[in-house]
Amino acid sequence: MTPQDLGRELTLLRDQADLTVRQVARAAGLPASTAGDYFSGRHLPAAGQVRVLHKILSACGETDPDRVVWLWHVTADRHVQAAGSLTGPADWVNAVTFTPDGRTLAAGSSDDSVWVWDLATGSVRAHLPHTQPVTSLAWDGPARLAAADADGTVSVWSLPSPVLMAGAAVNSVAYSPDGRMLAVASQRLQLWDPVTRRPLVTSAVPGGTFVNSVAFSPLGTTLAAGYGDGMVQLWSRAGKPLGPPVRASASGLTESVAFSPDGRELGTLLAAASADNLTRLWSVGSPGRPQKLGPSLTGPVSYVYSVAFSPDGKTLAAGVTDGTVWLWNLTDPRHPSLTATLTGPNGHVYAVAFSPRAAWWPPAARTARSGCGTPARWRRPPRCARTTASC
């Protein structure tokens, strides 16, 4: 759009609203001279000032954009027929463009994003976040899109989009061991195809709560989901519950879930960290009937945020909000014993992880980050030492 085009459109809206330039400027919070430049067609708003234009439009009575992309079929003989609409944007739609094959449509919006639809189904293929209103779009073939922002930048996206839109806050993600599925813990349990970036399953969870943590079993056939109401439930890869939820926290959230990586006499182990300061263990050799093992692991005096098994499955690490990491020996999971309490971080320990590689003494230093970003280093004994990290 040229400055002259903008000036004509704004003048038409102002005349329809029966307002003067000075009245519009006052309502939009602009100097009268600046507003006058826009109405006279002398220049466009500067990069990054698209919202100034929105204020002018609102002052002229354009206060409720329909945020819809409208479609029409136009035949060879110029017969026009309505073909529906596409929804999703939360603010003005500034640009639209079809892919060269006509199968996909992209729209740039003032909600600081690009929306991409599959025209055969009308479904959203991608929602690409930007930092400013998107003002212009251009396709390079069917899978590469350039998007210009009001802040003076141009982003080039490749589809399928690297951004998966879960629709609500995401608390945890986990890949299946074969890499063919991604589990997302959000308001619902979501399973995605990471290749096509399309959702496979979206399931509500019992009790109307949310999913706070997810983890796949070593074979990838079972998924553990920890809930906001303190329960844990096992699911099949097809997104079906394998049994009823079991209690993992007497109060508060199930903060973290993890499977042991090894097969053992008692079957794969499942650990859950909780907001009641405890860590619990189950044998899940029969996923529909997890069996509680021994007493809960005690010691931490604050929330246990994260748990992780060592690669051999014989050690469990737990990160605690008091800045400590606890290590338990699970050689006999019915009778776990405390191995060590690691200190160093001076803030919450939000996550812990073991390195998959052996780290022999003495180079077995490991670095952790606490809630305040302070590094901490630990060494473990020789022979079976492995790197442990927390954050």
N, C-alpha and C positions, 0 to 999 in steps of 0.2 A: 504494500500500500504506500502510495506517495504522500507527502505532506498535503498536497492539494486534495487528494481523495479523502484523507482524514478530515481536513477542514470542512469539506462539503457535507460529509456524514454527520459531523458534530453540529454544524450549523442547522441541519435539518432537524436533529433531535432537540436542539435548543429552541428552535422556532415552534416545534410541536409542544414543548413544555411552556412556551410563552415566558421565557426568561432572557435576561440580558447576560452578556459575557461577565459583567461584574458580579451579578448574582450567582452565576455558576461558579466563578472563582472563589467567592466567599464560602459557598457550600462545600466546595472541594478542598478548601484550605490552601489555595494557591494564590500567588500574586496575580493581580488582574492582567499584568503585561504578559505573564507566562501563558495564562489561559488564552489571551488574545492571539498569541503566536500560533497556538494550536488551531483555533477557530479560523484564522485567516489563511492557514495552510503554509505558514512560513517554515515550520519544522515539526518533526515528530518528537515524542518523548524520548529522552536519552536512554541508552541501554541501562537496564536495571530499574526503569521507572514505569514499567507497564502498569503497575498498580495506581499510578497517578491518573492514567487514562481511565481506569475503572472508577476512580472517584468522580471524574467528570461525567462519565456515563450515568453513575448513580444520581448525581446532582440533576441530570436531565430526565430522570424518571426511569432509566433502565436499571432497576434495582433487583430484578429477579431473572437472571439468565437461565434458560431452560436446561443448559448443560447437557444437551442432547445432540447427537449427530443424526441428521435426517437423510434418508435415502429415497431416491426415485429411480424408476426404470424409464429410460428414454429410448423409444424404438426408432428404427430407421426412418419411419414416416413421421417422426417427431411427436408421436403419441406419448404422453407422460402419465405414469402410474405410480402412486405411492408404494414404496417398498419397505416401509417400517422405519425403525430408528434404533440407534445404539446408545446405551447408557453406561455410566461409570464415572465420568469426570465430575468433580465437585465444584467446578467454577467455569468461567468462560472457556469456550472452545475457540482457539485462535487459528488453527491450521488443520487441514485434512489432506491426506494423499493416499492414493491407491498404489499397491505394488504393480509392476508391469503386467503380471498375469491376471490382475483384477480379483485375486482371491482374498486379499488381505487389505484392511484399511487401518491407517494410523491417524491419530488425532493428537495435536499438541494443545495442552490446556493451561489455564492460569492457576490450576491447582498444583503447579510445579511438577508436572509429569506428562509422559506420553502414554497414550492408550492404544493398544493394538488389538483388532478384532479379526476373527475368522469369519468371513462373510457367508460361508456355507452354513454355519451353525449359529452365528450371532454371538458366539462366546468370546470372552476376553482371552487373547493369546498371551499378552504381556502387559505389564504395568511398570513403566520405567521411571524411576524417581529422578527428579532434577532439583536444582537449588533455587531456580527462579521460574517464572512463567515461560512456557515453551512457545516461541513465536513463529517458527517455520520448520518444515519437515521436507525431506527428500529421500526417496528410495534409490539404492543402487542394487538392482536385482530384487529377488523375492526375500532376501534374508539379511540385508544390511541397510540400516536406517541412520541418516544424519538428522540430528535435532538441534536447532539453534535456540539458545536461551536469551532472556532479557538481560543477563549479566555479561553478555558479550562472548560467551563460550559456545562451541559446537561440540556435541558428543556424538560419537559414531558407535552404534549398537549393532551387535550380531545376534540374530535369532536362531534357535530358540533363546529367549531371554535368560540371562544369568540370574535374574531376580525372580524369586518365587513369592507370590503374594499370598500369605497365609490368612489375611483378613483380620487378624487380631495379633496381640503381642505374642512373640515366640519365646518360649522359655528354654527349649532344649531341642537339639537335632541329633540324629544318629544315622549313619549309613549302614545298610546291611553288609555282611562280610563280602558278598559278591559284587557290591557296588551298584546293584540294579534297582535299589529302592532307598529312598530317604524318608525317615520318619521325622515328623515335626510335632512338637508338643506345643499346643496353643489352646485356645478355648475348646477346641476339639482335637481328637487324634487324627492326624493327616499322614497319608502315605503318598509319596510322589515318585514319578519316574524321572530320575535325574538326567536322562538322555533327552527325552522330549520336553522335559520341564512341565509336565501335565500331572494334575492330581489323579491318583488311582482310587483312593478311598478317603472319605472324610466321615468320621464317626463321632457322634455325641457319646459322652461317657456317663456312667451311672451317677445319680445324685445331683445332676446339674452342675457339677464342679468343673474345673479345668485340668488340663494335663500340664504337669510341672516338669517332668523329666521322662526321657525315653532311652531305651537301650536294646540292641539286638543280641540274641544268644549267639554263641560261637558258630553254629551251623546256619544261622540266619532264618530259622524256621519259626522262631518265637520272638515276640517283642514284649518287653516289660514297660509298663506305663505307670509312673508315680503321679498321684493326683493331689489337688489342692486341699482335699479333705482328709489327707493322711492315709489314704488307701493305696494299694498296689494291685494291678491287674495284668494278667498275661493274655496276649492276643496272638492270633495266627497271622501269618504273612498276608493272608487274604483279607485282613481287617475284621476278623470275627473273634469275639471273646472266647477264651478257652475255659473259663471258669469264673466264679464270682470274685470280686475284689477281696483282698485280705488286708488286715490292719497293719500298717507300717509305722504309724505314729499315734501316740495317745493324745497328742494335741498338736495342732498346726499342720504344716505341709509335709508331704514326702519330698524332700529336697533333691535327692539323687538316687538313681538305680544303676546297678552294674552287674554283669554276668561274669563269672570266672571263665577263663579261656580254656580250661582243661576239662577233659572227661575223667571222672574218678568214680570210685565205688559208690559214692552217694549221689552221683550224677552232677550235672552243672549246678553251681551255686549262684544264688541271686542275693545281692546285698542292697539294702536300702538305708539311706541316711535321712534323718528326720529332724523336725523342729523341736522334738522333745529331748534332744541331747543324746539320743541313742542310735545305735546302728544294729539292724536286725539281719539275720541270715536265714535263707530257705534252701532246701534241696528241691530242684525243679526237674528231676529226672522224669516225672510225670507232670507236664505243665498244667494240666487241668486241676491238679491237687498238690500245690506246693506244700512241702513239709517244713515247719519251723524247726531250726536246728539250735539246740542249746539255749542258754539265756542270752538276752540282748547284750551287746557290747557296751560297757559303761566306762566312764572316766571323764569324758569331756563335760565341761560345765556350761556349755552354750550350744547353740544350734550346730548340728553337723550338716554342712552344706554339700559335701561331695565325697564320694567313695570311688576307689579304683583298685582292681586286682593287679598284682604283679604278673608278668608273663607266664610264670609257672603255676599261678593260682594259689600259691602257698602263703602269700602275704596280702593283707588288705590295708590300704591307706585311707584315712579319713581326714578331711580338712574341716576345721572348726572355726567358728566366728571369733574365738578368743585369740586367734593367731597361731594356733598349734596344729600340728599334723600328727595323728596317732597311727602307729603301725602294729597290726596284730598278726601273730603266727596262726595260720589256718591249716597246718599239717593235719591236725585232727579238728575238723570244723565243728564237731560237737563240743569240743573243749578248747576254744580259741584262747590264746595267751598274748598278753601285751608284750611287744618286742621293744618298742621305743616310743618316746614322745618327742617330736622334733619341734624346736622353737627357732625363732628368728624373725618371722614376719611380725610387724607391730600393728597389723590390722586384720580384718576378716580374711580368712582363706576361703576363696570362692570355688576353687577347683584344684584337683590333684590328678596326676597322671604319671605312669611309669614309662620309661624308655623301653622300647622293644629289644634294644641291644645290651649285651653285658657290658658293664663298666668296671673293669678290674681295678683293684687297689694298686697304687695310690691315686690314679687320675680320676677317681670316681666322684668328682665334685659335681654338684647339681645346684642349679639356681632356681629360686622360686620368687614369685611376686605376690605380695599381700594386697589387701584392699587399698592401701595407701601407696602402692607402687614401690615399696622398699625391697631391694633384692635380699635374699637369704640363701646361704649355701650350707649343704650338708654332705657328709661322707658316710657311706655304709661300710660294714666290714668287708674284708676280701672274700674271694672265692665265689660267693653267690650274689655279689653286689650288683645292683642295677640302679640306674638313674631315676630319681623320684623328683617330680616337679609339682609345684602348687602355684596358684595365683589367687 
